[in-house]
Amino acid sequence: MSLDKLVESNYAQLNEIDLYIWQYILHHKRECQKISIHELAHECNVSHTSILRFTKKLGLDGFSELKFYIKWDLSQKSEFTPQIINEACDSFVKTIDELKNHDFTHVCSMIHHAERIFVYGTGVLQNDMANELRRQFLYSNKVLHIAGHGTELDTLISNVTERDMLIIISLSGDNEDAVTLARILKGLKVPMVGLAKTNNCLLSKYCDEMITFKYYTFHLGMTDKLYGCTAQFFLVADFLFLKFLEYLNESK
């Protein structure tokens, strides 16, 4: 079992500190295979006992076994097979089924009643989805404002109110900038909807609603990075807009 799957299967036992440790490891696996427990604790701004508690919650014997899993993850290579295409197609079908059966009533109500709607994406693909949502919702006379990064976020935080709403688009749902933004706006009582591949993420702790999708990844064999198909992001965009049109029709 990969470290990612190990975390996913034990997610219910993890607290916010555990998730921040995992977030650092997830994005720095190559560095983490070489550092000591004290160095990792320093990077995560936690105690070394917090690292040990995290490993125990995953069912591991300690930090050494955690590093073994990290090295094993990094060593995985892929020989491209037809099964990968089958798995990718299966993730598309499961995403469609999940979205078709998802109750969007509250999300659509939030969109309908919000004075202003802001959309924040954590990366290039997420920003593409944000722009696609903006294009689609113009057809229903709803203007979505794309929230930028840096000083633009500071301006957003300074001006947003509880009469507005924010849509946060993240793949993992554990992106540090997205989670920090969500935590701040939660304190300001701003309604929020999160989009991520799983409910088992930090973002879900702060958002009023989460929309999730199936996301299949595989090793390219050329780097230690995982590759995942991106159609799911745009399937979510399409379904959210279609469900909103359905909501407007039923409201009449």
FENSUL-V371154 format. One line per field, one symbol per residue. psi: psi as a letter, one per 30 degrees, with the letter a starting at -180 (. if undefined). Layout:
psi=???
This chain:
psi=kleeeeeefgeffkaeeeeeeeeeeefheeeffflleeeeeeefhllffeeeeeeeffglfaeeeeeeeeeeeffklkjklfeeeeeeeeeeeeeeeeeefkjgeeeeeeeefkekkkkkkfaeeeeeeeeeeeeefffghkkkkkkalbfeeeeeeffklffalkkkjkefggkeeeeeeeeefefghkkkkkklflfileefffkekkkllkjkllkffflgkkkklffeefeeeeeeeeeeeeeeefe.
